[in-house]
Amino acid sequence: MEALIPLFAITFSVGLPISIPIVYLVLNYRKRRRLMELNHAERMAAIERGMDLPELPLELIDGHGRRRRTSLLPGLVWFLVGLAIIIGVQAIDEQIPILAGLIPLAIGLAYLIYYFTEGRKLELQEWERALSERNNGKSIERAGNLT
């Protein structure tokens, strides 16, 4: 029984990192296929009723949704990884230098400083631009329906 412990350890340490991307790919494929089926049903219903066809969602064309770029999440991740390394090194042995933890901590701090000085402004401008584009598209569509 004791001989099986290394076998399980090797199997799980090699198998788990391989299985995570495979599971991600399978779930992503199923999600995109379901979106395509729903979009097809919506388009067929619009054709049957004689309505204008809805636009294709971007998720169906390129597989990725429009995601706003922000530096808050990477900043928090890097900062907390650096903090965890520093705390972990200090808890294990105080003789080991904490420089390894200071590097990701500094990267995360730089991301957070950028986010709180410039990133929020840029994100707000991008959000307002997307909102105005959406509203302009609706007003043009309404004007076309009225004439």
C-alpha positions as CSV (number, residue, x, y, z in Angstrom):
1,M,0.0,0.0,0.0
2,E,2.9,2.4,0.8
3,A,4.2,1.8,-2.8
4,L,1.1,3.3,-4.2
5,I,1.5,6.7,-2.6
6,P,4.4,7.9,-4.9
7,L,2.4,6.5,-7.9
8,F,-0.7,8.5,-7.0
9,A,1.5,11.6,-6.3
10,I,3.2,11.4,-9.7
11,T,-0.1,10.7,-11.5
12,F,-2.0,13.6,-9.9
13,S,0.9,16.1,-10.2
14,V,1.2,15.3,-13.9
15,G,-2.4,14.6,-14.7
16,L,-4.0,17.6,-13.1
17,P,-2.1,20.3,-15.0
18,I,-2.9,18.5,-18.2
19,S,-6.6,18.0,-17.4
20,I,-7.4,21.6,-16.5
21,P,-6.8,23.1,-20.0
22,I,-8.8,20.2,-21.5
23,V,-11.7,20.8,-19.2
24,Y,-11.6,24.5,-20.1
25,L,-11.6,23.8,-23.8
26,V,-14.5,21.4,-23.6
27,L,-16.6,23.8,-21.4
28,N,-15.8,26.7,-23.7
29,Y,-16.8,24.7,-26.8
30,R,-20.1,23.7,-25.2
31,K,-20.8,27.3,-24.2
32,R,-20.1,28.6,-27.7
33,R,-22.2,25.8,-29.3
34,R,-25.1,26.6,-27.0
35,L,-24.8,30.3,-27.9
36,M,-24.9,29.4,-31.6
37,E,-28.0,27.3,-31.1
38,L,-29.8,30.0,-29.2
39,N,-28.8,32.6,-31.8
40,H,-30.0,30.4,-34.6
41,A,-33.3,29.9,-32.9
42,E,-33.7,33.6,-32.4
43,R,-32.9,34.4,-36.0
44,M,-35.3,31.7,-37.2
45,A,-38.1,33.2,-35.0
46,A,-37.3,36.6,-36.4
47,I,-37.5,35.3,-40.0
48,E,-40.9,33.6,-39.3
49,R,-42.4,36.8,-37.8
50,G,-41.0,39.0,-40.7
51,M,-38.8,41.0,-38.3
52,D,-35.4,42.4,-38.9
53,L,-32.6,39.9,-38.2
54,P,-30.7,40.6,-35.0
55,E,-27.0,41.2,-35.2
56,L,-24.5,38.4,-34.6
57,P,-22.9,38.6,-31.1
58,L,-19.2,39.1,-31.1
59,E,-18.8,36.0,-28.9
60,L,-19.9,33.8,-31.9
61,I,-17.5,35.4,-34.4
62,D,-14.3,35.5,-32.5
63,G,-15.0,33.3,-29.5
64,H,-14.2,36.0,-27.0
65,G,-16.5,38.7,-25.5
66,R,-15.5,42.3,-25.4
67,R,-13.7,42.6,-22.1
68,R,-12.5,45.9,-20.8
69,R,-8.8,46.1,-20.1
70,T,-8.2,47.1,-16.6
71,S,-5.0,47.1,-14.4
72,L,-6.9,46.5,-11.1
73,L,-7.1,42.7,-11.3
74,P,-3.5,42.1,-12.4
75,G,-2.3,44.6,-9.8
76,L,-4.2,42.8,-7.0
77,V,-2.9,39.4,-8.1
78,W,0.7,40.4,-8.3
79,F,0.5,42.4,-5.0
80,L,-1.1,39.5,-3.1
81,V,1.3,36.9,-4.6
82,G,4.3,39.0,-3.5
83,L,2.8,39.5,-0.1
84,A,2.1,35.7,0.2
85,I,5.7,34.9,-0.7
86,I,7.1,37.4,1.8
87,I,4.8,36.1,4.6
88,G,5.6,32.5,3.6
89,V,9.3,33.0,3.6
90,Q,9.2,34.8,7.0
91,A,7.1,32.0,8.5
92,I,9.4,29.2,7.3
93,D,12.8,30.7,8.0
94,E,13.8,34.2,8.9
95,Q,17.3,33.7,7.5
96,I,16.1,33.5,3.9
97,P,16.0,37.0,2.2
98,I,12.6,38.3,1.2
99,L,13.8,39.8,-2.1
100,A,11.9,37.1,-4.1
101,G,8.6,38.4,-2.7
102,L,9.5,42.0,-3.2
103,I,9.6,41.7,-7.0
104,P,5.9,40.6,-7.5
105,L,4.9,43.0,-4.7
106,A,6.5,45.9,-6.6
107,I,4.9,44.9,-9.9
108,G,1.5,44.7,-8.2
109,L,2.0,48.0,-6.5
110,A,2.9,49.6,-9.9
111,Y,-0.3,48.2,-11.5
112,L,-2.4,49.5,-8.6
113,I,-0.8,53.0,-8.6
114,Y,-1.4,53.2,-12.4
115,Y,-5.0,52.0,-11.9
116,F,-5.8,54.6,-9.3
117,T,-4.1,57.5,-11.1
118,E,-4.9,56.9,-14.8
119,G,-6.6,53.6,-15.3
120,R,-9.9,54.6,-13.8
121,K,-10.2,57.6,-16.0
122,L,-9.4,55.6,-19.2
123,E,-11.9,52.9,-18.1
124,L,-14.6,55.5,-17.5
125,Q,-13.9,57.2,-20.9
126,E,-14.2,53.8,-22.7
127,W,-17.4,52.9,-20.8
128,E,-18.9,56.3,-21.8
129,R,-17.9,55.8,-25.4
130,A,-19.4,52.4,-25.6
131,L,-22.6,53.7,-24.0
132,S,-22.8,56.6,-26.5
133,E,-22.3,54.2,-29.4
134,R,-25.0,51.9,-28.1
135,N,-27.4,54.9,-27.7
136,N,-26.5,56.3,-31.2
137,G,-27.3,52.9,-32.7
138,K,-30.7,52.8,-31.1
139,S,-31.6,56.4,-32.1
140,I,-30.6,55.7,-35.7
141,E,-32.7,52.5,-35.6
142,R,-35.7,54.3,-34.2
143,A,-35.4,57.1,-36.8
144,G,-35.4,54.4,-39.5
145,N,-38.5,52.8,-38.1
146,L,-40.4,56.2,-37.9
147,T,-39.8,57.1,-41.5
